[in-house]
């Protein structure tokens, strides 16, 4: 089980934020962790007064959030919840500062919140937190309809054979133990063609020729970091970001765990831009692990 004592959930009280709250609450319940709800309200927002008056949320409202997400094994009263409201024009710095000052082990946030001039958890804010947070960040799209207690059966880890993806595998193992889920270790073989301008004859990687080596390398990783009983490899050919998204859909993936920095150059897979694309488009929560973020592995 992951070592999580304190979870930060930034919220603007929107429907999107409530989806993220379901995962934050579920993880807090599983790990007996403090759940910090942070609302950043700016005076420029037309609903500034409404936000100030509706936060902190009372226990009945919190129980409604839990009930609406389909979680039945606990109530808000079972959680150790801390609610804090801060005033600020830009939520990103407030979120990052609060996470650092309160030693949050994990940030769980929506990628989209309110629309219009008063939106809070827009993709750009989520990406700012992803890049700069000193702890892992789990992002949840507001389109999600399933509750975490019912949905987490399959967790995917994109693999590029870097230290970042090995670290992601270790975290996925602990998350899988929490939910009794299967791990899918996924790698995309990119067929790269070097142009004549490089001063050499065009050369293309034969994906099927290298597939057995890739599958064996993933099997070795799983044996070392996960165990093979509840884990398997998925090797595809194509552009890595699109193959990751296609695998999420085709394999009914419920959670993605990924590092945000991998190999450099033509064979890079888990660069920040790729992680941002997955966060924006994945139809499931994405737990991202920055290269230098604090570990939440046990021990």
PLY file of the C-alpha trace (Angstrom):
ply
format ascii 1.0
element vertex 299
property float x
property float y
property float z
element edge 298
property int vertex1
property int vertex2
end_header
0.00 0.00 0.00
1.24 3.49 -0.81
2.56 5.61 2.06
0.00 8.43 2.00
-0.69 10.42 5.17
-1.93 13.69 3.68
-3.88 14.29 0.45
-4.54 17.74 -1.03
-7.68 18.18 -3.11
-7.98 21.64 -4.73
-11.65 22.35 -5.42
-13.78 25.08 -6.95
-16.97 23.20 -5.95
-17.69 22.43 -9.61
-18.93 19.13 -11.01
-15.43 18.43 -12.34
-13.90 18.96 -8.94
-16.48 16.65 -7.38
-15.33 13.86 -9.70
-11.79 14.33 -8.44
-13.10 14.43 -4.85
-14.39 10.86 -5.30
-10.86 9.60 -5.91
-9.32 11.79 -3.23
-11.89 10.58 -0.68
-11.45 6.94 -1.68
-7.67 7.11 -1.35
-7.95 8.97 1.97
-10.28 6.26 3.27
-8.05 3.41 2.13
-4.90 4.96 3.62
-6.48 6.59 6.69
-5.02 9.89 5.47
-5.91 13.51 6.16
-7.88 14.99 3.28
-7.27 18.71 2.77
-9.84 20.56 0.66
-8.38 23.82 -0.67
-10.56 26.47 -2.32
-8.86 29.46 -3.96
-11.28 32.34 -4.51
-10.38 35.50 -6.42
-12.16 38.83 -6.09
-12.27 39.04 -9.91
-14.67 36.08 -9.97
-18.29 37.07 -10.42
-19.28 34.38 -7.90
-16.61 35.36 -5.35
-19.23 36.10 -2.68
-21.00 32.79 -3.37
-17.75 30.85 -3.00
-16.89 32.60 0.25
-20.32 31.79 1.66
-20.49 28.16 0.50
-17.07 27.11 1.79
-16.25 25.26 3.95
-18.78 22.67 2.83
-20.90 21.23 5.62
-21.05 17.51 6.38
-24.35 17.07 4.54
-22.84 18.52 1.36
-19.75 16.31 1.67
-21.92 13.26 2.17
-23.85 14.22 -0.97
-20.59 14.32 -2.91
-19.68 10.87 -1.64
-23.14 9.47 -2.39
-23.31 11.03 -5.86
-20.07 9.33 -6.88
-21.42 5.88 -5.97
-19.08 5.15 -3.08
-20.99 3.17 -0.48
-18.47 1.72 1.96
-17.86 4.95 3.89
-19.27 8.42 4.54
-17.64 11.83 4.81
-17.89 11.50 8.57
-15.41 8.62 8.41
-12.76 10.90 6.90
-10.36 13.32 8.59
-11.15 16.39 6.49
-9.47 19.80 6.73
-11.05 22.64 4.75
-9.11 25.80 3.88
-10.07 28.78 1.74
-7.49 31.22 0.40
-7.85 34.37 -1.64
-5.85 34.57 -4.85
-6.11 35.65 -8.46
-4.16 32.66 -9.79
-4.87 29.30 -8.13
-1.70 27.51 -9.29
0.77 29.24 -6.93
-1.66 28.87 -4.01
-2.04 25.14 -4.66
1.71 24.61 -4.96
2.47 26.66 -1.88
-0.15 24.88 0.23
1.08 21.45 -0.89
4.65 22.33 0.04
3.89 24.02 3.37
1.62 21.19 4.50
3.81 18.38 3.19
1.11 16.85 1.03
1.99 13.34 -0.10
-0.39 13.49 -3.05
-2.43 16.10 -4.93
-5.71 14.90 -6.46
-7.32 17.48 -8.73
-9.68 17.90 -11.64
-8.36 19.07 -14.98
-11.33 21.33 -15.69
-13.54 23.28 -13.34
-15.94 26.15 -13.83
-16.32 27.67 -17.28
-15.88 31.29 -18.23
-13.94 34.03 -16.48
-14.26 32.35 -13.08
-12.87 28.93 -14.06
-10.33 27.57 -11.62
-9.06 24.12 -12.47
-8.44 24.65 -16.15
-5.96 22.39 -17.92
-3.25 25.06 -17.72
-3.52 25.13 -13.91
-3.37 21.34 -13.69
-0.31 21.35 -15.94
1.34 24.04 -13.79
0.83 21.88 -10.72
2.02 18.78 -12.58
5.28 20.48 -13.58
6.10 22.09 -10.24
4.57 20.04 -7.42
7.06 18.41 -5.07
4.77 15.37 -4.70
2.93 13.05 -7.12
-0.21 14.46 -8.75
-3.36 12.56 -9.74
-5.56 14.30 -12.29
-9.19 13.39 -12.98
-11.16 14.59 -16.00
-14.57 16.02 -15.24
-16.18 13.64 -17.77
-15.64 10.58 -15.58
-18.82 8.83 -14.56
-17.54 5.90 -12.51
-16.72 5.67 -8.82
-13.19 4.58 -7.89
-14.34 1.86 -5.51
-16.18 0.10 -8.34
-13.96 0.89 -11.32
-10.29 0.22 -10.53
-9.65 -3.20 -11.99
-6.85 -2.49 -14.45
-3.89 -0.08 -14.07
-1.63 0.80 -16.99
2.01 1.91 -16.84
3.58 3.25 -20.06
7.09 1.78 -20.26
10.12 3.32 -22.00
12.70 1.35 -19.97
13.88 4.48 -18.16
14.24 4.92 -14.41
11.07 7.03 -14.53
8.96 4.17 -15.86
10.51 1.71 -13.40
9.55 4.10 -10.59
6.03 4.28 -12.01
5.83 0.47 -12.00
6.70 0.36 -8.31
3.98 2.89 -7.48
1.47 1.06 -9.68
2.21 -2.16 -7.79
1.21 -0.54 -4.49
-1.88 1.05 -6.03
-2.84 -2.33 -7.49
-2.52 -3.90 -4.04
-4.93 -1.28 -2.68
-7.65 -2.06 -5.23
-6.84 -5.67 -6.14
-6.17 -4.54 -9.71
-4.21 -5.96 -12.63
-1.19 -4.07 -14.01
-0.76 -3.63 -17.76
2.79 -2.62 -18.70
2.52 -0.95 -22.10
5.23 -0.06 -24.61
4.89 1.43 -28.09
7.50 0.55 -30.70
7.87 3.65 -32.85
8.81 2.92 -36.45
11.25 5.75 -37.12
12.49 6.48 -40.63
15.63 8.60 -40.95
15.51 10.94 -43.99
18.19 11.17 -46.67
19.16 14.59 -45.32
20.79 12.81 -42.37
23.52 11.69 -44.77
22.67 8.02 -44.72
20.37 5.66 -46.55
16.79 5.56 -45.17
16.49 2.94 -42.46
13.31 1.78 -40.77
12.99 -0.17 -37.55
11.38 -3.56 -38.11
8.85 -3.57 -35.30
7.99 -7.25 -35.49
11.66 -8.20 -35.43
12.25 -6.38 -32.15
8.90 -7.25 -30.53
10.18 -10.47 -28.82
13.07 -8.51 -27.26
10.68 -5.81 -26.03
8.28 -8.36 -24.56
11.13 -10.13 -22.76
12.47 -6.84 -21.41
9.03 -5.95 -20.01
8.66 -9.42 -18.53
11.99 -8.93 -16.74
10.83 -5.58 -15.37
7.58 -7.05 -14.11
9.38 -9.95 -12.47
11.76 -7.54 -10.73
9.37 -4.79 -9.65
5.85 -6.21 -9.63
5.58 -9.97 -9.84
3.94 -11.61 -12.80
0.82 -13.15 -11.28
-1.33 -10.03 -11.68
0.61 -8.18 -14.39
1.06 -8.49 -18.13
2.72 -6.74 -21.07
1.02 -4.92 -23.94
3.32 -4.10 -26.88
2.04 -1.99 -29.77
3.49 -0.34 -32.85
2.94 3.33 -33.59
3.20 6.88 -32.25
3.54 6.46 -28.46
1.04 9.12 -27.22
-1.72 7.86 -29.49
-0.95 4.23 -28.73
-1.15 4.98 -25.01
-4.58 6.57 -25.43
-5.80 3.75 -27.69
-4.63 1.14 -25.17
-6.51 2.91 -22.38
-9.71 2.56 -24.40
-9.14 -0.90 -25.86
-8.04 -2.47 -22.57
-10.62 -0.66 -20.39
-7.88 0.88 -18.28
-9.13 2.44 -15.04
-5.97 4.22 -13.91
-2.69 5.31 -15.55
0.55 5.67 -13.59
3.38 7.33 -15.49
6.67 9.15 -15.09
6.97 12.55 -16.75
10.52 12.25 -18.05
12.00 9.38 -20.02
14.57 8.91 -22.71
15.71 11.85 -24.82
15.98 12.09 -28.60
14.12 10.15 -31.26
13.20 7.27 -28.94
11.75 9.36 -26.11
8.39 8.22 -24.74
7.48 9.86 -21.45
8.48 13.49 -22.02
6.49 16.16 -20.27
4.55 16.99 -23.42
3.42 13.38 -23.73
2.32 13.30 -20.11
0.36 16.51 -20.65
-1.38 15.00 -23.66
-2.35 11.91 -21.69
-3.61 14.06 -18.81
-5.72 16.14 -21.21
-7.28 13.23 -23.11
-7.19 10.08 -20.98
-10.71 8.90 -20.04
-9.43 7.79 -16.62
-7.40 9.24 -13.73
-3.68 9.72 -14.37
-1.12 9.56 -11.55
2.00 11.41 -12.68
5.37 11.12 -10.96
7.80 13.94 -11.57
11.42 12.86 -11.73
12.30 14.66 -8.48
8.94 14.41 -6.67
8.77 12.80 -3.24
8.19 9.07 -3.25
5.05 7.66 -1.69
6.37 4.12 -1.73
6.20 2.29 1.61
9.35 2.08 3.67
0 1
1 2
2 3
3 4
4 5
5 6
6 7
7 8
8 9
9 10
10 11
11 12
12 13
13 14
14 15
15 16
16 17
17 18
18 19
19 20
20 21
21 22
22 23
23 24
24 25
25 26
26 27
27 28
28 29
29 30
30 31
31 32
32 33
33 34
34 35
35 36
36 37
37 38
38 39
39 40
40 41
41 42
42 43
43 44
44 45
45 46
46 47
47 48
48 49
49 50
50 51
51 52
52 53
53 54
54 55
55 56
56 57
57 58
58 59
59 60
60 61
61 62
62 63
63 64
64 65
65 66
66 67
67 68
68 69
69 70
70 71
71 72
72 73
73 74
74 75
75 76
76 77
77 78
78 79
79 80
80 81
81 82
82 83
83 84
84 85
85 86
86 87
87 88
88 89
89 90
90 91
91 92
92 93
93 94
94 95
95 96
96 97
97 98
98 99
99 100
100 101
101 102
102 103
103 104
104 105
105 106
106 107
107 108
108 109
109 110
110 111
111 112
112 113
113 114
114 115
115 116
116 117
117 118
118 119
119 120
120 121
121 122
122 123
123 124
124 125
125 126
126 127
127 128
128 129
129 130
130 131
131 132
132 133
133 134
134 135
135 136
136 137
137 138
138 139
139 140
140 141
141 142
142 143
143 144
144 145
145 146
146 147
147 148
148 149
149 150
150 151
151 152
152 153
153 154
154 155
155 156
156 157
157 158
158 159
159 160
160 161
161 162
162 163
163 164
164 165
165 166
166 167
167 168
168 169
169 170
170 171
171 172
172 173
173 174
174 175
175 176
176 177
177 178
178 179
179 180
180 181
181 182
182 183
183 184
184 185
185 186
186 187
187 188
188 189
189 190
190 191
191 192
192 193
193 194
194 195
195 196
196 197
197 198
198 199
199 200
200 201
201 202
202 203
203 204
204 205
205 206
206 207
207 208
208 209
209 210
210 211
211 212
212 213
213 214
214 215
215 216
216 217
217 218
218 219
219 220
220 221
221 222
222 223
223 224
224 225
225 226
226 227
227 228
228 229
229 230
230 231
231 232
232 233
233 234
234 235
235 236
236 237
237 238
238 239
239 240
240 241
241 242
242 243
243 244
244 245
245 246
246 247
247 248
248 249
249 250
250 251
251 252
252 253
253 254
254 255
255 256
256 257
257 258
258 259
259 260
260 261
261 262
262 263
263 264
264 265
265 266
266 267
267 268
268 269
269 270
270 271
271 272
272 273
273 274
274 275
275 276
276 277
277 278
278 279
279 280
280 281
281 282
282 283
283 284
284 285
285 286
286 287
287 288
288 289
289 290
290 291
291 292
292 293
293 294
294 295
295 296
296 297
297 298
